[in-house]
Amino acid sequence: MKRLWHNTKFRENLAGYLFILPNLSGYVLFILLPILFSLYLVFNDWEYLKGFSGIHWIGLDNFKALGDDPKFLKALKNNILFTVVSVPASLIFGLLLAVILNKYVFFKNMLRTFIFLPYVSSLVAVSVVWSIMYNARTGPINQFLHAIGISHPPGWLSSPQSALYAIIIMSVWVTIGYAMVIYLAGIQGIPKDLYEASDIDGATKLRQFFQITVPMLTPTTFLVIVTLMIWSFQVFGPVAVMTQGGPIDSTMVLSYHIYKLAFSFYRMGYAATVSWVLFALIFIVTLIQWQFQKRWQQYF
């Protein structure tokens, strides 16, 4: 042991491990162990109020219950709709804003800050403000629609037909700033020579956008799509604050469904099962995107 202690390399390695020990301990205690415990709960029914003695092995019964759970199927459908609508919208508007701010706008730094501000603001505060704006009677949105002659504006959060789309609009408004900032960084990394050569060839700005900007931003687009899709599948705050999954489960999403199962109905085992299904869904979608991105890069 004394020989090891006098070994300089051993002492350096020991010092390194001691430095990372607090962070590693926190990771193991608060992340790794809960993940492994939730995986164990997938195969159990846990009567939460009885403590650990309330855990009972039930095998694959939790997975069998998924197909007979209308709330799970509704939440899955809403999550898919939320992702299909919100991610392309944030992607397109974020890219357009990035192109505009990169070339054609004065005070771009100030405008970029204002557009990015909702993304770094408290999501709870943002949701409360939008709830007030969406108020069917006193909200400024419907008052404006009344003022321009629309006598029957949408009920927004109070209508099953419009509630999910109202949350989607708010979410797109929040995430546009993130997409814009990432795209701005990508656009500034495109060689200027490409645009100068295309100008000499007589290419229009629209042609430059589709034949230079968009292809060169393929890795950036992949990053934005992956992060936005993960965010959209994990959306929780706006639903919890604005609608609590209603009306009539029209805004019920998987994350909020997991929360209700675990902390309202104390079905911890089933909630863990739904959470792992959500993880598997995000993982599969990310793998598909990864393969698509590799094939797309072969053409450019």
FIMI-836098 format. One record per residue (C-alpha): x, y, z. Coordinates in steps of 0.001 Angstrom, whole numbers, padded with zeros to 6 digits, always signed. Last residue first. Example, Ala and Ser with C-alpha at 12.3 -4.5 7.8 and 13.67 -1.06 7.14 Angstrom:
BEGIN
+013670-001060+007140;+012300-004500+007800;
//
This chain:
BEGIN
-024891+016490-050010;-026825+013374-051040;-025101+011130-048499;-026080+013562-045740;-029746+012545-046138;-028881+008887-045533;-027136+009699-042258;-029974+012023-041201;-032576+009344-041853;-030643+006862-039722;-030417+009345-036853;-034074+010310-037211;-035103+006667-036942;-032892+006245-033874;-034444+009349-032266;-037971+008048-032917;-037068+004706-031346;-035571+006331-028230;-038516+008713-027782;-040997+005817-027991;-038920+003625-025681;-038773+006422-023080;-042542+006949-023315;-043099+003202-022885;-040775+003380-019898;-042904+006163-018388;-046108+004201-019048;-044684+001202-017177;-043511+003371-014272;-047057+004776-013974;-048411+001204-013917;-046113+000281-011051;-046757+003512-009153;-050536+003322-009242;-050972+005904-006455;-054176+007309-008049;-053300+011006-007729;-049499+010871-007431;-048433+008048-009723;-051289+007740-012196;-051781+011510-012403;-048084+012153-013020;-047872+009439-015668;-050911+010920-017445;-049232+014342-017311;-046148+012963-019019;-048199+010981-021547;-050429+013824-022684;-054021+014673-021733;-055055+017783-023658;-058467+016577-024887;-058953+014541-021705;-062590+015715-021482;-061488+019341-021011;-058987+018588-019796;-055459+017351-019062;-054889+019704-016138;-055837+022583-018501;-053434+025537-018179;-050960+024741-015413;-050520+020978-015733;-050775+021060-019533;-048281+023906-019881;-045832+022220-017481;-045873+018684-018896;-044388+018345-022363;-042095+015297-022434;-042961+014192-025964;-042632+017801-027167;-039247+018302-025509;-037857+015088-026999;-039183+016152-030386;-037673+019620-030017;-034246+018219-029120;-034182+015719-031990;-035533+018194-034558;-033077+020933-033546;-030058+018616-033734;-031129+017213-037113;-031703+020708-038459;-028213+021721-037389;-026709+018684-039134;-028706+019533-042317;-027890+023250-042270;-025706+023064-045365;-028592+021532-047324;-031044+024302-046265;-028710+027232-046841;-027245+026225-050206;-029860+024841-052601;-033098+025910-050899;-031975+029339-049653;-029771+030072-052650;-032727+029368-054940;-034888+031802-052986;-032156+034448-053072;-031939+034101-056863;-029024+032402-058583;-027278+034430-061293;-024126+032315-061583;-022108+035177-060067;-024539+035297-057163;-024122+031526-056722;-020349+031971-056415;-020794+034701-053804;-023253+032543-051842;-020874+029594-051765;-017911+031815-050938;-019659+033012-047785;-018880+029675-046125;-021767+028488-043892;-020853+028824-040188;-022970+031938-039688;-025988+029943-040840;-025405+027245-038210;-025140+029718-035333;-028281+031461-036531;-030019+028082-036788;-029309+027314-033129;-030569+030759-032050;-033736+030493-034183;-034615+027000-032976;-034398+028134-029348;-036405+031301-030016;-039140+029358-031795;-039507+027126-028716;-041763+029362-026592;-044072+030567-029395;-044364+026970-030609;-045375+025919-027093;-048036+028639-026878;-049522+027641-030230;-049448+023962-029222;-051266+024769-025964;-054050+026451-027944;-054072+023514-030368;-054711+021144-027457;-057593+023264-026157;-059301+023865-029527;-061742+021006-030070;-062149+020119-026388;-063224+023734-025712;-062460+025561-022460;-058795+026211-023301;-059582+028034-026559;-063330+028769-026529;-062954+029867-030117;-064453+033183-031282;-068190+033486-031937;-068990+037074-032985;-065899+037623-035140;-066274+041278-036154;-062788+042752-035784;-063472+043871-032189;-064800+040457-031201;-061535+038874-032359;-059599+041453-030310;-061673+040677-027236;-061082+036978-027902;-057299+037444-027819;-057352+039967-024951;-058951+037449-022563;-062097+038568-020733;-064690+036086-021932;-062918+033041-023429;-059764+033437-021340;-056899+032607-023727;-054834+035649-022740;-055173+034779-019062;-054093+031197-019725;-051221+032583-021816;-049943+034539-018824;-050243+031512-016533;-048403+029298-019038;-045535+031809-019319;-045218+031949-015545;-045137+028142-015317;-042629+027909-018154;-040293+030251-016324;-038382+032226-018947;-035452+030795-020914;-037531+029915-023976;-039669+033066-023729;-036508+035266-023935;-035230+033915-027264;-037397+036246-029356;-036535+039282-027211;-032815+038437-027232;-032763+037968-031004;-034512+041310-031416;-031855+043055-029328;-029009+041382-031206;-030646+042047-034584;-030876+045812-034018;-031317+046271-037798;-032795+043451-039858;-032086+041999-043304;-029235+039571-043142;-028901+037239-040151;-032167+038331-038574;-034122+037288-041656;-032371+033931-042040;-032763+033135-038327;-036427+034178-038356;-037092+031871-041301;-035290+028979-039599;-037182+029425-036309;-040506+029707-038162;-039867+026453-040017;-038522+024436-037066;-041057+025706-034542;-043899+024820-036927;-042358+021465-037852;-042034+020545-034121;-045437+021815-032971;-047778+020004-035371;-046418+016447-035488;-045309+016615-031854;-048669+017698-030431;-050497+015225-032644;-048251+012408-031410;-048707+013486-027802;-052488+013727-028222;-052655+010195-029646;-050487+008834-026827;-052627+010624-024220;-055815+009199-025752;-054350+005689-025808;-053219+006050-022197;-056594+007467-021149;-058418+004622-022884;-056487+001981-020880;-057261-001472-022237;-054154-001690-024427;-051917-000500-021596;-053280-003040-019109;-051355-005889-020751;-048107-004004-020103;-048947-003683-016423;-049842-007377-016246;-046380-008389-017474;-045176-009899-014183;-047410-009146-011189;-044865-008997-008321;-046247-007214-005260;-044796-004079-003626;-046830-002959-000577;-044066-003860+001881;-042004-001054+000347;-044360+001543+001820;-048009+000760+002530;-049222+004085+001043;-047658+003241-002319;-049551+000046-002971;-047035-001042-005583;-047972-003452-008353;-044858-004932-009877;-043218-005720-013203;-042708-002094-014235;-041663-001377-010649;-038246-002935-011313;-037647-000501-014171;-038672+002338-011845;-036104+001108-009310;-033373+001065-011972;-034194+004641-012962;-034445+005744-009324;-030993+004183-008651;-029323+005871-011643;-030707+009385-011145;-030748+010614-007518;-028324+008306-005740;-026042+007312-008625;-025862+010828-010069;-025389+012419-006643;-022590+009993-005837;-020929+010691-009196;-021059+014440-008570;-019593+014083-005095;-016988+011490-006263;-015704+013495-009248;-012949+015212-007243;-012123+012067-005280;-011716+010087-008518;-009280+012674-009866;-007275+012714-006627;-007021+008923-006731;-005825+009005-010331;-003152+011580-009472;-002098+009575-006407;-001803+006389-008463;+000223+008162-011169;+002650+009543-008591;+003353+006145-006966;+004329+006839-003360;+000868+005784-002213;+001086+002580-004245;+004378+001661-002609;+002887+002362+000816;+000000+000000+000000;
//
